[in-house]
Amino acid sequence: MNDETRFLVDENLLGLVKWLRMMGVDAAVVMGASDDDLLAKAQAENRVLLTKDRRFYERIPGHLRYFVSKEIPKEQLLEVLEHFGAPSEDEELTRCFNCNTPIEEVDKESIRDLVDAKTFHLYDKFYQCPTCKKIYWEGSHYHKMQKEIAQLKADLNRAKSS
């Protein structure tokens, strides 16, 4: 996947969004948007529209569409990555899961009052989304996601070699 590949994800694939963002992929969602609004956004922002809606898919220009055939979000992710390629390792875990904005490392003292005392004292590195202000740190959930990413990459490599 090149750095220019960005997605707009149809509401029928919301489970896929978390996985794409975990991989560091720019994956936008517009809740409650009409098909026409989604198409306009995809065209205006040069985003590939991911959908499971066959009728809608047929209306999307070829270079801006991808029909996701799998049902399970993790399998959908593998399908998309097989087609578009995987992002680079340095992109992983760099996007806000809530709003898709790249997160930024912040000074620990600046978030002292925004996390519980135990978390503040246990961890040294903190990240924050500049848009929605969600805070991230490299706790056990971070390590679980790293293992999940490693497994996904192994599955992707197996799929490519078969």
Secondary structure in CASP SS format (residue, H / E / C, confidence):
PFRMAT SS
TARGET T0000
AUTHOR 0000-0000-0000
METHOD secondary structure of the structure
MODEL  1
M C 1.00
N C 1.00
D C 1.00
E C 1.00
T C 1.00
R C 1.00
F E 1.00
L E 1.00
V E 1.00
D C 1.00
E H 1.00
N H 1.00
L H 1.00
L H 1.00
G H 1.00
L H 1.00
V H 1.00
K H 1.00
W H 1.00
L H 1.00
R H 1.00
M H 1.00
M C 1.00
G C 1.00
V C 1.00
D C 1.00
A E 1.00
A E 1.00
V C 1.00
V C 1.00
M C 1.00
G C 1.00
A C 1.00
S C 1.00
D H 1.00
D H 1.00
D H 1.00
L H 1.00
L H 1.00
A H 1.00
K H 1.00
A H 1.00
Q H 1.00
A H 1.00
E H 1.00
N C 1.00
R C 1.00
V E 1.00
L E 1.00
L E 1.00
T E 1.00
K C 1.00
D C 1.00
R H 1.00
R H 1.00
F H 1.00
Y H 1.00
E H 1.00
R H 1.00
I C 1.00
P C 1.00
G H 1.00
H H 1.00
L H 1.00
R E 1.00
Y E 1.00
F E 1.00
V C 1.00
S C 1.00
K C 1.00
E C 1.00
I C 1.00
P H 1.00
K H 1.00
E H 1.00
Q H 1.00
L H 1.00
L H 1.00
E H 1.00
V H 1.00
L H 1.00
E H 1.00
H H 1.00
F H 1.00
G C 1.00
A C 1.00
P C 1.00
S C 1.00
E H 1.00
D H 1.00
E H 1.00
E C 1.00
L C 1.00
T C 1.00
R E 1.00
C C 1.00
F C 1.00
N C 1.00
C C 1.00
N C 1.00
T C 1.00
P E 1.00
I C 1.00
E E 1.00
E E 1.00
V E 1.00
D C 1.00
K H 1.00
E H 1.00
S H 1.00
I H 1.00
R H 1.00
D H 1.00
L H 1.00
V C 1.00
D C 1.00
A H 1.00
K H 1.00
T H 1.00
F H 1.00
H H 1.00
L H 1.00
Y C 1.00
D C 1.00
K C 1.00
F E 1.00
Y E 1.00
Q E 1.00
C C 1.00
P C 1.00
T C 1.00
C C 1.00
K C 1.00
K C 1.00
I E 1.00
Y E 1.00
W E 1.00
E C 1.00
G C 1.00
S H 1.00
H H 1.00
Y H 1.00
H H 1.00
K H 1.00
M H 1.00
Q H 1.00
K H 1.00
E H 1.00
I H 1.00
A H 1.00
Q H 1.00
L H 1.00
K H 1.00
A H 1.00
D H 1.00
L H 1.00
N H 1.00
R H 1.00
A H 1.00
K H 1.00
S H 1.00
S C 1.00
END
